Amino acid sequence: MITAVVDEFYDRIMADEQVADYFDDGDMQKQRAHQAQFISSVTGGPVKYSGGEMKTIHADMGITPSDFQAIATHFDGALVEFDVNEDDRQAVLEEIASSQEAIVTAAD
């Protein structure tokens, strides 16, 4: 189910003009794999997240608070779409929120 959630999440992202450009030049297969690891990790495993350090990865992206919120909203929407239980949704959203300071590098 994690792969389906990740696919739904990126479908939503790529359809959103506000944030789609952040992913235009990336390796989406690799990005989707990292996101699946992340979700698995914050919902209790068994997969551990092995992606890079959040601040380093996002340093030059110029992500604004409103862009961050849009992406988090898409994540939540994808989780809801697949009836992810409330506790797991909240765990993922709390982990995302805890990363905001490292990810947001620009003002609105």
C-alpha positions in Angstrom: 0.0 0.0 0.0 2.9 2.4 0.6 3.8 2.4 -3.0 0.3 3.2 -4.0 0.2 6.1 -1.5 3.5 7.5 -2.8 2.2 7.2 -6.4 -0.9 9.1 -5.5 1.1 11.7 -3.7 3.4 12.4 -6.6 0.4 12.4 -9.1 -1.1 15.1 -6.9 2.2 17.0 -6.8 2.8 16.9 -10.5 -0.7 18.2 -11.2 -0.2 21.2 -8.9 1.5 24.1 -10.7 2.6 25.6 -7.4 5.0 22.8 -6.6 5.4 20.6 -9.6 8.5 22.5 -10.8 10.5 21.3 -7.8 10.4 17.8 -9.3 10.8 18.5 -13.0 14.5 17.7 -13.2 14.6 14.9 -10.6 14.8 11.1 -10.9 11.2 10.4 -10.0 11.8 6.7 -9.6 14.5 7.4 -7.1 12.3 10.1 -5.4 9.4 7.7 -5.1 11.6 5.0 -3.6 13.0 7.5 -1.0 9.4 8.6 -0.1 8.3 5.0 0.3 11.2 4.4 2.7 10.3 7.6 4.6 6.7 6.6 5.1 7.6 3.0 6.1 10.2 4.4 8.6 7.8 6.8 10.3 5.0 4.3 10.5 7.0 1.7 12.3 9.0 0.0 9.6 10.2 -2.5 8.6 12.1 -0.3 6.2 14.5 2.3 7.5 14.9 5.7 5.8 18.3 6.0 4.2 17.9 9.2 2.3 20.2 12.2 2.7 20.0 14.8 5.4 16.9 17.0 4.9 18.7 20.4 5.2 21.4 19.5 2.7 19.0 17.9 0.2 16.6 21.0 0.2 19.2 23.8 0.7 19.1 25.1 -2.9 15.5 24.4 -3.7 14.0 27.7 -2.5 11.0 26.0 -0.9 8.6 28.6 0.7 6.3 28.0 3.7 3.2 27.9 1.4 4.9 25.4 -0.9 5.8 23.2 2.1 2.2 23.4 3.2 0.9 22.5 -0.3 3.2 19.4 -0.4 2.1 18.4 3.2 -1.5 18.8 2.1 -1.0 16.5 -0.9 0.7 13.9 1.4 -2.3 14.0 3.7 -4.7 13.7 0.8 -2.9 10.7 -0.6 -3.0 9.0 2.9 -6.7 9.7 3.2 -7.3 8.4 -0.4 -6.0 5.0 0.8 -7.8 5.0 4.2 -4.6 5.2 6.2 -5.6 5.1 9.8 -5.5 8.3 11.8 -2.6 7.3 14.0 -0.4 6.5 11.0 -1.5 9.7 9.2 -0.7 11.8 12.2 2.7 10.1 12.6 3.6 10.9 9.0 2.3 14.5 9.2 4.1 15.1 12.5 7.4 13.9 11.0 6.8 16.1 7.9 6.1 19.1 10.2 9.2 18.4 12.3 11.2 18.7 9.0 9.8 22.1 8.0 12.7 24.2 9.4 15.2 22.1 7.4 13.2 22.1 4.2 11.8 25.6 4.0 14.7 27.9 2.7 12.8 30.8 1.2 10.1 33.3 2.2 6.7 33.5 0.6 
